[in-house]
Amino acid sequence: MYKNMIASLLVLFVFFSACSKKKTEQEYFQMAYDQFNKEQYQEAVQNFEKVLEYFPQGENAPKAMFMIGFIHANNTKNYDEARKYYTMFIEKYAQHELAASAEYELKTLGQDLNQLPIFQDSEKDTLETETGK
């Protein structure tokens, strides 16, 4: 009985030690990105948020913040959260390579893709080609 109790405590100790081990920034980011690609959007957001929480100055923090906004804007259609994260991104990372994309996403937030100017020009060109104009 004493051996069983020690064995059980040892198993519990190993289990809780493994569960409490924090992953690296890159591991959280990669998990989130993989989940995004599998259309597991809530899980992806949770892991991108962990990048921001545990590694706020990390290399992947800007991309994680952008991706949270992107998922809310384009996949879960939670426009308030998308606006919040895009705005934070622009304020904090104004010089980042994704800043222009965040500004564009904010400007077109919630619009139907067919209503975006980039697609209207494309449709116009196609129509002109088809009609010979």
C-alpha positions as CSV (number, residue, x, y, z in Angstrom):
1,M,0.0,0.0,0.0
2,Y,2.8,2.4,0.9
3,K,4.5,1.7,-2.5
4,N,1.2,2.3,-4.3
5,M,0.8,5.7,-2.6
6,I,4.4,6.7,-3.4
7,A,3.9,5.6,-7.0
8,S,0.7,7.5,-7.3
9,L,2.3,10.7,-5.9
10,L,5.2,10.3,-8.3
11,V,2.9,10.0,-11.2
12,L,0.9,13.1,-10.1
13,F,4.2,15.0,-9.6
14,V,5.4,14.2,-13.1
15,F,2.0,15.0,-14.6
16,F,1.7,18.4,-13.0
17,S,5.3,19.2,-13.7
18,A,4.8,18.5,-17.4
19,C,1.6,20.5,-17.5
20,S,3.1,23.6,-15.9
21,K,6.1,23.7,-18.2
22,K,5.7,26.9,-20.3
23,K,6.4,26.7,-24.0
24,T,8.8,29.0,-25.9
25,E,7.5,31.9,-27.8
26,Q,8.2,30.1,-31.1
27,E,6.3,27.0,-29.9
28,Y,3.2,29.1,-29.0
29,F,3.4,31.0,-32.2
30,Q,3.8,27.8,-34.3
31,M,0.9,26.1,-32.5
32,A,-1.3,29.1,-33.1
33,Y,-0.3,29.3,-36.8
34,D,-1.0,25.5,-37.3
35,Q,-4.4,25.9,-35.6
36,F,-5.2,28.8,-37.8
37,N,-4.4,26.7,-40.9
38,K,-6.6,23.9,-39.5
39,E,-9.4,26.5,-39.1
40,Q,-9.3,26.1,-35.3
41,Y,-9.7,29.8,-34.8
42,Q,-10.5,30.0,-31.1
43,E,-7.5,27.9,-30.2
44,A,-5.3,29.9,-32.5
45,V,-6.4,33.1,-30.9
46,Q,-5.7,31.7,-27.4
47,N,-2.2,30.7,-28.4
48,F,-1.5,34.0,-30.2
49,E,-2.7,35.7,-26.9
50,K,-0.2,33.6,-25.0
51,V,2.6,34.9,-27.2
52,L,1.5,38.4,-26.2
53,E,1.0,37.6,-22.5
54,Y,4.2,35.7,-21.9
55,F,6.5,37.3,-24.5
56,P,5.2,40.9,-25.0
57,Q,8.6,42.1,-26.3
58,G,9.2,38.9,-28.3
59,E,10.0,38.7,-32.0
60,N,6.6,37.2,-32.8
61,A,4.5,39.6,-30.7
62,P,3.7,41.9,-33.6
63,K,2.7,39.1,-35.9
64,A,0.6,37.5,-33.1
65,M,-1.2,40.7,-32.4
66,F,-1.9,41.2,-36.1
67,M,-3.1,37.6,-36.5
68,I,-5.6,38.0,-33.6
69,G,-7.1,41.0,-35.4
70,F,-7.1,39.1,-38.7
71,I,-8.9,36.1,-37.3
72,H,-11.5,38.2,-35.6
73,A,-12.0,40.3,-38.8
74,N,-12.0,37.5,-41.4
75,N,-12.9,34.3,-39.7
76,T,-15.0,34.8,-36.5
77,K,-16.5,38.1,-37.7
78,N,-16.0,39.6,-34.3
79,Y,-15.4,43.1,-35.6
80,D,-15.1,44.8,-32.2
81,E,-12.2,42.6,-31.2
82,A,-10.7,42.9,-34.7
83,R,-10.8,46.7,-34.4
84,K,-9.3,46.6,-30.9
85,Y,-6.3,44.5,-32.0
86,Y,-5.7,46.3,-35.2
87,T,-5.8,49.6,-33.4
88,M,-3.4,48.4,-30.7
89,F,-1.1,47.0,-33.5
90,I,-1.0,50.4,-35.3
91,E,-0.3,52.3,-32.1
92,K,2.4,49.9,-30.9
93,Y,4.0,48.9,-34.2
94,A,3.5,51.9,-36.5
95,Q,6.7,51.1,-38.4
96,H,6.2,47.4,-38.7
97,E,5.9,45.9,-42.2
98,L,2.3,44.8,-41.4
99,A,1.2,48.3,-40.3
100,A,-0.2,49.2,-43.7
101,S,-2.1,45.9,-43.8
102,A,-3.6,46.6,-40.4
103,E,-4.7,50.1,-41.5
104,Y,-6.3,48.6,-44.7
105,E,-8.0,45.9,-42.6
106,L,-9.4,48.6,-40.3
107,K,-10.6,50.7,-43.2
108,T,-12.4,47.8,-44.8
109,L,-13.5,46.0,-41.7
110,G,-16.8,44.2,-42.1
111,Q,-17.2,45.1,-45.8
112,D,-18.2,42.5,-48.4
113,L,-15.2,41.5,-50.5
114,N,-17.0,42.4,-53.7
115,Q,-17.4,45.9,-52.4
116,L,-13.6,46.5,-51.9
117,P,-12.0,48.8,-54.5
118,I,-9.3,46.3,-55.3
119,F,-11.9,43.8,-56.5
120,Q,-14.1,46.4,-58.2
121,D,-11.2,47.5,-60.5
122,S,-10.6,43.8,-61.3
123,E,-14.2,43.2,-62.2
124,K,-14.2,46.4,-64.3
125,D,-11.1,45.2,-66.2
126,T,-12.7,41.8,-66.7
127,L,-16.0,43.3,-67.9
128,E,-14.2,45.6,-70.3
129,T,-12.2,42.7,-71.7
130,E,-15.3,40.6,-72.2
131,T,-17.3,43.4,-73.9
132,G,-14.3,44.6,-76.0
133,K,-14.1,48.1,-74.5
